Amino acid sequence: MTARRHSLSSPRSRPIHDPNTDARAVTYSGQVEQVGNEMVLLSKNLPLVDMYSALSNSDILDGLHPSDSGCQKMADVCSTALSQPVTGA
């Protein structure tokens, strides 16, 4: 059993231009997903929201932080994840 992952249906290109920063973001996202999966094993119902896939290059303001449009996309993805019914323990 793994945590429920919420993302956009079609992943986009890397949103972060700098390859080193992008690699760190991908590594961090993987670590967050691992913690989520561990929580599921402890019978915690935890949806994971994939913000990385939600954004495109034009949504990044300064090479790392989202612009207003990026924040709106992130809010939309969170809203979708939070509107899903909670099941299990």
Order of alpha helices (4+ residues) and beta strands (2+ residues): beta-alpha-beta-alpha-alpha
